C-alpha cells in the first residue's frame, strides 16, 4: 500500500511576488483523506468557519430585514430599499476587501464572518429577483426591466468605486 505524503503546515499568509499577498483561505484545501488529517481537526477548522459565516449571515439578514421595515416598498413601485441595501452592501465589500488585502493583517475568520456572512446576508439578489417578479405580476414590465438593469450595474459600480477610492486613500497614507 502506497503511503500518502504528509501535508504541509499552512502558512498564515504567503507572498507571491507577481500577484501580491495570497490569502490562505483562497487556496483550496485538500479534501479529507483518512490518515492525513484527523476528522476532529477537520471539523474544528471547517466548523468554526461555518459557524462564523452563519452568525454573520444572520446579522446581515436582520439588518436587511430592518431596512425593509423602516422603508417598506409598496407593491408595484420601484424597490428603492432593496436597491439601497444591495448598493451599500457592495460598496462596503469593495472597501472591506481592499482594506483586508492591502492594509490589515486580520484574523482568518474576519473575511468569512464579515464578507461572506454579514455582507452576504445583508445583500440580497434573491429579493431583487422576487421584486422583479412582483413588478411583472403587477403588469409593470418597464419598471421590472429598470430594476433588472439598474441593480447589478449600481452594485458593480459601488464595488469598483469604493475599492478604487480605498486603494487611493491607503496609497496616500503610506510614506
C-alpha positions, -999 to 999 in steps of 0.1 A, spaced: 0 0 0 14 34 -10 18 60 17 4 94 11 28 124 15 24 144 47 6 176 43 25 209 47 16 231 75 -4 260 61 12 294 63 -9 323 77 -3 344 46 23 338 19 36 364 -6 35 357 -43 60 382 -59 39 387 -90 5 388 -75 10 403 -41 -3 387 -8 -22 355 -11 -49 348 15 -47 312 27 -85 307 26 -83 314 -12 -62 283 -17 -84 252 -19 -78 229 10 -73 192 1 -103 170 6 -104 150 38 -83 118 35 -83 94 64 -48 91 79 -37 125 67 -58 147 90 -79 137 119 -117 142 115 -119 161 147 -93 187 134 -111 190 101 -144 196 118 -129 220 142 -113 241 115 -142 239 90 -169 240 117 -156 273 130 -156 289 96 -192 276 91 -203 290 124 -189 325 118 -204 326 83 -238 315 98 -236 341 126 -226 369 102 -253 359 77 -279 360 105 -267 395 115 -267 407 79 -301 393 71 -315 410 103 -300 443 91 -316 439 57 -350 430 72 -348 461 95 -342 482 64 -373 468 47 -393 475 79 -380 511 81 -385 518 44 -412 494 31 -418 493 -7 -455 493 -17 -465 467 -43 -460 478 -79 -434 505 -71 -396 507 -75 -379 487 -48 -356 515 -36 -349 499 -2 -335 467 -17 -315 487 -43 -300 507 -15 -293 476 5 -275 459 -24 -255 491 -33 -244 498 2 -235 462 8 -214 461 -24 -198 494 -15 -188 480 19 -175 449 3 -153 469 -21 -137 489 7 -135 459 31 -117 436 6 -91 463 -2 -85 470 35 -82 433 42 -58 426 14 -38 459 13 -38 474 48 -48 450 76 -34 417 89 -68 404 100 -77 371 118 -85 343 94 -122 344 104 -128 381 97 -134 377 60 -158 347 63 -176 364 91 -180 399 76 -175 394 39 -193 361 33 -216 362 64 -227 397 72 -225 413 38 -237 381 21 -267 381 44 -273 418 40 -271 420 2 -299 401 -15 -302 392 -51 -329 367 -43 -352 395 -30 -342 415 -61 -355 387 -83 -387 384 -62 -392 422 -66 -388 419 -104 -413 390 -105 -437 411 -84 -434 440 -108 -441 417 -137 -472 403 -119 -484 439 -113 -480 444 -151 -451 468 -148 -426 453 -173 -408 486 -179 -401 491 -142 -391 455 -138 -366 459 -167 -353 490 -150 -347 472 -117 -332 443 -136 -306 465 -152 -301 491 -125 -294 468 -96 -264 449 -109 -250 480 -127 -251 501 -95 -239 473 -73 -208 466 -96 -202 504 -98 -203 506 -60 -177 478 -55 -154 493 -81 -157 529 -68 -152 521 -32 -123 497 -39 -106 523 -61 -111 551 -35 -100 529 -7 -68 519 -26 -61 556 -33 -66 566 4 -43 538 15 -16 548 -10 -18 585 2 -13 575 39 18 553 31 51 572 34 
